[in-house]
Amino acid sequence: MDKLMVDNRGKATISNDGATILKLLDVVHPAAKTLVDIARSQDAEVGDGTTSVTLLAAEFLRQLKPYVEEGLHPQTIIRAFRTATVLAVKKINEISIPVKKGDKQEMRELLVKCASTALNSKLIAGQKGFFSQMVVDAVMSLDELLPLKMIGIKKVQGGALEESQLVDGVAFKKTFSYAGFEMQPKRYDNPKIALLNVELELKAEKENAEVRVSSVQDYQAIVDAEWTILYDKLEKIYKSGAKVVLSKLPIGDVATQYFADRDLFCAGRVQEEDLKRTMMACGGSIQTAVGAMTDSVLGQCELFEEVQVGGERYNFFKGCPKAKTCTMLLRGGAEQFMEETERSLHDAIMIVRRAIKNDSVVAGGGAIEMELSKYLRDYSRTIPGKQQLLIGAYAKALEIIPRQLCDNAGFDATNILNKLRAKHAQGGMWYGVDINNEDIADNYVACVWEPSIVRINALTAASEAACLILSVDETIKNPRSSMDGPPGGAGRGRGRGRPHAH
């Protein structure tokens, strides 16, 4: 289920991404902040499974509460939990299925299935077939290091979700432009691209300096000098052979008209990240002066064109020779819906990257958790003492994932969990919750897959957080921190200081 968060400025965010929800909540309780931290670390490390890791940590603590209340020493519990985590990770590594990297087609199918699984629980689950292909295409177009920065995501309001497209290259929104812009060509084949951090407009004199002049001629000489400097810069850019001029700083109306007369395209106030992506994709370097505009500092691409997307115009650079990059153009109705789509695609992109880097997968949908739960329950019966109870509690806590899946889908959780326990006891290793048919199914056959690293990371992070909270036996709080502001009511800001004595 999705959550609707409204901040103090009234901005609404709709999401079911664990990391996003926890980031937006103003968590005050110190122990609860640990859960926020593990969700963030899971988001940074793996990109998905943020909700799972928070659920697991909370369920571990819930299962342990009775033991702590009965006076069992926390260190005994922590030892048992660390043992259980080591056993669970070892079991995942044993049963995870390796990916054959040699066969490109098979590898691609596997990545599409991993992306579909990541999108299953999201708002755009209905279009997962369309988006999972797009995500895999995007990640496959990168180089070996798979840098996330080289995938740009741009949102254009209006249109249907299916109108979203993947641009093989760099695309960014048309920037603010002056008169004369419409006269510029909007398409070039194999253009040279000048990337600048130079202001190409006349500044009003009063802003920059104070010059005292005694005659009109002196004043005119200063104005002429400014124009000469500007035209000198423009001529150097034109003579460099560049056909597309991009600058981080403004390009004024005189420069726009100058370029239009000479069949050049220009865009000022380009965002820094877009300029850097263009540089990494098309080559060249960002220049802070126009004195040395040689071929080595100019970028190049196969095709540049300006295209209308919905109500916006976008500049596309395609066939970039240097780095491999791509841009996703997302369409959709409401702004919140598009933001949630972007977050969902980010999770799917991270999962596909992980699946390429770590070449083993497990079945999702609660299957791996049920198998680990059965394995740890069987193991706990072979050992004596308190450890037996604690590892049993760990095994029971793992069932929260399939239970929560059933609750979210509106199923009878007890009934389905009983079926799952029976099936896993009979050796049905990959059986998990089947959301579509309100039953259980072999999720490996049903292609509900995810990289094993996601589960390993979630288990280790959740058990570390639970152990960390357990190891605390006392909280010491500065009494002043609970008061609202410094003593005497002073220093509160907003004009609430003490009145002055007159």
C-alpha positions in Angstrom: 0.0 0.0 0.0 1.1 3.6 -0.7 1.6 6.3 1.9 0.8 10.0 1.5 3.2 12.3 3.3 2.6 16.0 3.6 5.5 18.2 4.8 5.2 21.5 6.7 5.1 23.5 3.4 2.1 21.4 2.2 4.0 19.5 -0.4 2.5 16.0 -0.9 4.5 12.9 -1.7 2.9 9.6 -2.5 5.2 6.6 -2.2 5.6 3.0 -1.0 9.4 3.1 -1.2 10.7 2.5 2.3 13.7 4.8 2.0 11.7 7.7 0.7 9.0 7.4 3.4 11.6 7.3 6.2 13.6 10.2 4.7 10.5 12.4 4.8 9.4 11.4 8.3 10.7 13.6 11.1 11.9 10.7 13.3 12.7 11.8 16.9 13.2 8.6 18.8 16.9 7.7 18.9 16.3 3.9 18.5 13.9 4.5 15.6 16.6 6.6 13.9 18.7 3.4 13.6 16.0 1.9 11.4 16.0 5.0 9.2 19.8 4.6 8.8 19.6 1.0 7.8 16.9 1.8 5.2 19.2 4.5 3.8 22.2 2.2 3.7 20.2 -0.4 1.9 19.0 2.2 -0.6 22.6 3.4 -1.2 24.1 -0.1 -1.4 21.5 -2.1 -3.3 18.7 0.3 -4.2 15.8 -1.9 -3.3 14.6 -3.9 -0.3 14.4 -0.8 1.9 10.9 -1.7 3.2 12.0 -5.3 3.8 15.0 -4.3 5.9 12.9 -2.0 8.1 10.2 -4.6 8.5 12.7 -7.3 9.4 14.5 -5.2 12.0 11.2 -4.2 13.7 10.0 -7.9 13.6 13.3 -9.1 15.1 12.8 -6.7 18.0 9.2 -7.7 18.5 10.1 -11.4 18.7 12.8 -10.7 21.2 10.7 -8.4 23.5 9.3 -11.3 25.7 12.8 -12.7 26.2 14.2 -9.4 27.3 11.3 -8.9 29.6 11.9 -12.3 31.2 15.5 -11.2 32.0 17.5 -13.0 29.4 20.8 -11.2 29.0 21.1 -9.1 25.7 24.6 -10.5 25.0 23.2 -14.1 24.8 20.5 -12.8 22.4 23.1 -11.0 20.3 25.3 -14.1 20.1 22.4 -16.2 18.9 21.3 -13.6 16.3 24.8 -13.3 14.9 25.0 -17.1 14.5 21.6 -17.2 12.8 22.6 -14.4 10.4 25.8 -16.2 9.4 23.9 -19.4 8.9 21.2 -17.6 6.8 23.8 -15.9 4.6 25.6 -19.2 4.1 22.3 -20.9 3.1 21.5 -18.1 0.6 24.9 -18.5 -1.0 24.4 -22.3 -1.2 20.9 -22.3 -2.8 21.2 -19.1 -5.0 21.2 -19.9 -8.7 24.2 -18.6 -10.7 23.7 -16.6 -13.8 25.2 -17.7 -17.1 27.0 -14.6 -18.3 28.1 -16.1 -21.5 24.7 -16.2 -23.2 23.7 -12.6 -23.9 20.1 -13.4 -24.6 19.6 -15.5 -21.5 21.3 -12.8 -19.4 19.0 -10.2 -20.8 15.9 -12.2 -20.0 17.1 -12.7 -16.5 17.7 -9.0 -16.0 14.2 -8.2 -17.4 12.7 -10.6 -14.8 14.7 -9.0 -12.0 13.5 -5.6 -13.0 9.9 -6.8 -13.2 10.2 -8.2 -9.7 11.4 -4.9 -8.4 8.5 -3.1 -10.1 5.9 -5.6 -8.9 5.2 -3.8 -5.7 5.3 -0.3 -7.2 2.6 2.0 -8.5 3.6 1.3 -12.1 3.2 -2.5 -11.7 0.6 -2.5 -14.5 3.2 -1.3 -17.0 6.1 -3.4 -15.6 6.5 -5.3 -19.0 7.2 -1.9 -20.8 9.4 -0.3 -18.1 11.5 -3.4 -17.3 12.6 -3.6 -20.9 13.4 0.1 -20.9 15.4 -0.2 -17.6 17.4 -3.1 -19.0 18.1 -1.3 -22.3 19.2 1.8 -20.3 21.6 -0.2 -18.1 23.0 -2.3 -21.0 23.8 0.9 -22.9 26.4 1.9 -20.2 30.0 0.9 -20.0 31.5 -1.8 -17.7 31.5 0.4 -14.6 27.7 1.0 -14.9 27.8 4.6 -13.6 24.4 5.6 -12.4 25.1 9.3 -13.3 25.1 8.4 -17.0 21.3 7.5 -16.9 19.4 10.8 -17.0 15.7 10.8 -16.0 13.6 13.7 -17.2 9.9 14.2 -16.5 7.4 15.7 -18.9 3.9 16.2 -17.7 1.0 15.1 -19.9 0.5 12.1 -22.1 0.2 8.4 -21.1 2.9 6.4 -19.2 3.4 4.3 -22.4 4.5 7.4 -24.2 7.7 7.4 -22.1 10.8 6.8 -24.2 14.4 6.0 -23.9 16.8 8.3 -25.8 20.1 6.8 -26.7 22.3 9.8 -25.8 21.8 13.0 -23.9 18.5 14.9 -23.7 17.6 18.0 -21.7 14.9 20.6 -21.7 15.2 23.6 -23.9 16.6 26.5 -21.8 15.4 30.1 -21.7 16.0 31.8 -25.0 16.0 35.3 -26.5 14.6 36.7 -29.8 16.5 35.3 -32.7 16.4 31.8 -31.3 13.6 30.6 -33.7 15.8 31.5 -36.7 18.5 29.0 -35.6 18.6 25.6 -37.2 17.1 22.8 -35.0 19.0 19.8 -36.5 22.6 19.0 -37.4 24.4 15.9 -38.6 27.8 15.3 -37.0 28.0 18.8 -35.4 30.9 20.0 -33.3 29.8 21.1 -29.8 31.3 23.9 -27.8 30.8 23.6 -24.0 31.3 26.9 -22.2 31.2 28.4 -18.8 31.3 31.9 -20.2 28.7 34.7 -20.1 27.9 36.0 -23.6 25.9 39.1 -22.9 26.3 42.8 -22.2 26.2 43.8 -18.6 24.8 47.1 -17.4 27.7 49.3 -16.4 26.3 50.2 -13.1 26.4 46.6 -11.9 30.1 46.0 -12.3 32.2 49.1 -11.9 32.1 52.8 -11.3 33.8 54.8 -14.1 34.0 58.6 -14.0 34.0 60.2 -17.4 34.2 63.9 -18.4 33.0 63.7 -22.0 30.6 61.7 -24.1 33.5 60.4 -26.2 35.0 58.7 -23.2 31.7 57.1 -22.3 31.2 56.0 -25.9 34.7 54.5 -25.9 33.8 52.3 -22.8 30.6 51.1 -24.5 32.4 50.4 -27.7 35.1 48.4 -25.8 32.3 46.3 -24.2 30.8 45.5 -27.6 34.2 44.8 -29.1 35.0 42.3 -26.3 31.6 40.6 -26.8 31.9 40.4 -30.6 35.5 39.2 -30.2 34.3 36.2 -28.1 31.5 35.4 -30.5 33.9 35.5 -33.5 36.3 33.1 -31.8 33.5 30.6 -31.1 32.2 30.9 -34.7 35.7 30.4 -36.1 36.3 27.3 -34.0 33.9 25.4 -36.3 31.4 24.6 -33.5 27.8 24.3 -34.6 26.1 23.8 -31.2 27.1 26.2 -28.4 26.1 25.3 -24.8 26.9 27.5 -21.9 26.2 27.2 -18.1 25.9 31.0 -18.0 23.4 33.2 -19.9 23.7 33.8 -23.6 22.2 37.2 -24.3 20.0 38.5 -27.2 22.9 40.0 -29.2 24.8 36.6 -29.1 21.7 34.6 -29.9 21.0 36.8 -33.0 24.7 36.6 -34.0 24.7 32.8 -33.9 21.3 32.7 -35.7 22.8 34.8 -38.6 25.6 32.2 -38.9 23.5 29.1 -38.7 24.7 28.1 -35.2 22.5 26.7 -32.4 23.0 28.1 -28.9 21.6 27.4 -25.4 22.5 29.3 -22.3 21.8 28.6 -18.6 22.2 24.8 -19.2 22.2 22.9 -15.9 25.6 21.8 -14.7 24.7 18.1 -14.6 23.4 18.2 -18.1 26.5 20.0 -19.3 28.7 17.4 -17.6 26.8 14.5 -19.1 27.1 16.1 -22.5 30.8 16.5 -22.0 31.2 12.9 -20.8 29.1 11.6 -23.7 30.3 13.8 -26.6 33.9 14.4 -25.5 35.5 17.8 -25.4 35.9 19.9 -22.2 34.0 22.8 -20.5 35.9 26.0 -21.3 35.9 29.1 -19.0 37.5 31.3 -21.8 37.2 31.3 -25.6 40.9 32.0 -26.3 41.9 28.4 -27.2 38.9 26.9 -29.0 40.7 24.1 -30.8 39.2 20.8 -32.1 40.5 19.0 -29.0 38.2 20.9 -26.7 35.1 20.5 -28.9 32.7 17.6 -28.5 31.0 15.7 -31.3 27.9 13.6 -31.8 26.2 12.0 -34.8 22.9 13.9 -34.6 21.7 16.9 -32.7 18.0 17.9 -32.9 15.4 19.8 -31.0 12.1 17.8 -30.6 8.7 18.7 -29.1 7.8 16.3 -26.2 4.4 17.1 -24.9 4.3 20.8 -24.0 8.1 21.1 -23.8 10.9 21.2 -26.2 13.9 19.0 -25.7 17.4 19.1 -27.1 18.6 15.6 -28.1 22.3 14.5 -28.7 22.3 11.1 -30.3 25.1 8.8 -31.3 27.6 10.0 -28.7 31.0 8.5 -29.4 32.8 8.8 -26.0 30.8 7.5 -23.1 27.8 5.4 -23.3 24.8 7.3 -21.9 21.1 7.4 -22.2 18.1 9.5 -21.0 14.7 8.4 -20.0 11.8 10.8 -20.8 8.9 10.0 -18.5 5.4 11.0 -19.4 2.4 11.0 -17.1 -0.4 13.0 -15.5 0.0 14.1 -11.9 3.4 15.4 -10.7 3.4 13.1 -7.7 2.7 10.1 -9.9 5.7 10.9 -12.1 7.9 11.4 -9.1 6.9 8.0 -7.8 7.5 6.5 -11.3 11.0 8.0 -11.2 11.7 6.4 -7.7 10.4 3.1 -8.9 12.6 3.1 -12.0 15.6 4.1 -9.8 15.0 0.9 -7.7 14.7 -1.2 -10.8 17.9 0.3 -12.3 19.8 -0.4 -9.1 18.6 -4.0 -9.1 19.6 -4.6 -12.7 23.1 -3.1 -12.0 23.4 -5.4 -8.9 22.3 -8.4 -10.9 25.0 -7.7 -13.6 27.7 -7.2 -10.9 26.7 -10.1 -8.6 25.9 -13.1 -10.7 23.4 -15.1 -8.6 19.6 -14.8 -8.0 17.0 -16.1 -5.6 13.2 -16.3 -5.9 11.3 -13.4 -4.4 7.7 -13.1 -3.1 8.6 -14.4 0.4 10.1 -17.7 -1.0 13.7 -17.2 0.2 12.5 -16.0 3.6 10.3 -19.1 4.1 13.1 -21.4 3.1 15.5 -19.7 5.5 12.9 -19.8 8.2 12.5 -23.6 7.7 16.2 -24.2 7.6 16.9 -22.2 10.9 13.9 -23.8 12.6 15.3 -27.3 11.8 18.8 -26.2 12.9 17.5 -24.8 16.2 16.1 -28.2 17.1 19.6 -29.7 16.9 21.2 -27.4 19.5 20.5 -27.3 23.3 20.1 -24.3 25.6 18.7 -20.8 25.2 20.2 -20.5 21.7 17.5 -22.9 20.5 14.7 -20.6 21.5 16.4 -17.5 20.1 17.3 -19.0 16.7 13.7 -20.2 16.6 12.5 -16.6 17.2 14.8 -15.4 14.4 13.2 -18.0 12.1 9.7 -16.9 13.1 10.6 -13.2 12.4 11.6 -14.0 8.8 7.9 -14.9 8.2 7.0 -11.2 8.4 7.9 -10.7 4.7 5.4 -13.3 3.2 2.8 -12.2 5.9 3.1 -8.6 4.9 2.8 -9.5 1.2 -0.4 -11.3 2.0 -1.8 -8.4 4.0 -0.9 -5.9 1.3 -2.7 -8.0 -1.3 -5.8 -8.5 0.9 -5.3 -12.3 1.5 -5.7 -14.4 4.6 -2.1 -14.4 5.8 -2.5 -17.3 8.3 -4.0 -19.7 5.7 -1.3 -18.9 3.0 1.6 -19.1 5.6 0.4 -22.6 6.7 0.4 -23.7 3.1 3.9 -22.3 2.6 5.2 -24.0 5.7 3.8 -27.3 4.6 5.2 -26.9 1.1 8.7 -26.0 2.3 8.7 -28.9 4.7 8.0 -31.2 1.7 11.0 -29.7 -0.1 9.3 -27.0 -2.2 12.3 -24.7 -1.9 11.2 -21.8 -4.1 7.5 -21.6 -3.1 6.2 -18.2 -2.2 3.1 -16.0 -2.3 1.3 -15.9 -5.6 -0.4 -12.5 -5.6 -2.3 -13.1 -8.9 -4.2 -16.2 -7.8 -4.4 -15.8 -4.0 -2.4 -19.0 -3.5 1.2 -20.2 -3.3 3.4 -20.9 -6.4 6.9 -21.8 -7.3 8.3 -18.3 -7.7 11.4 -19.4 -9.5 9.3 -20.9 -12.3 7.1 -17.9 -12.2 10.2 -15.7 -12.8 9.9 -13.7 -9.6 13.6 -13.2 -9.2 15.9 -10.9 -7.4 19.7 -10.7 -6.9 20.8 -12.7 -3.8 22.9 -9.7 -2.6 19.6 -7.8 -1.9 18.5 -10.4 0.6 22.0 -10.9 2.1 22.3 -7.1 2.6 18.8 -6.8 4.1 19.3 -9.7 6.6 22.7 -8.5 7.8 21.6 -4.8 8.1 18.4 -5.7 9.9 20.1 -8.1 12.4 22.9 -5.5 13.0 20.3 -2.8 13.8 18.4 -5.2 16.1 21.6 -6.2 17.9 22.7 -2.5 18.2 19.4 -1.5 19.8 19.5 -4.6 22.2 23.0 -3.8 23.3 21.8 -0.4 24.8 20.8 -0.8 28.4 20.4 2.8 29.4 19.5 6.1 27.6 21.1 9.3 29.0 19.4 12.4 27.8 20.5 16.0 28.4 17.5 17.4 30.4 17.9 20.8 28.6 17.4 19.2 25.2 13.8 18.3 26.1 13.0 22.0 26.8 11.9 24.1 23.9 14.7 26.5 23.4 17.3 28.1 25.8 16.4 29.2 29.3 14.8 32.6 29.7 12.9 32.3 26.4 15.8 34.3 24.6 17.4 33.3 21.4 14.2 31.8 19.9 14.5 33.9 16.8 11.7 35.6 14.8 11.8 38.7 17.0 11.1 36.9 20.3 14.1 38.3 22.1 14.0 40.0 25.5 12.6 43.5 25.6 15.3 46.2 26.1 15.3 48.2 29.2 14.9 51.9 28.3 
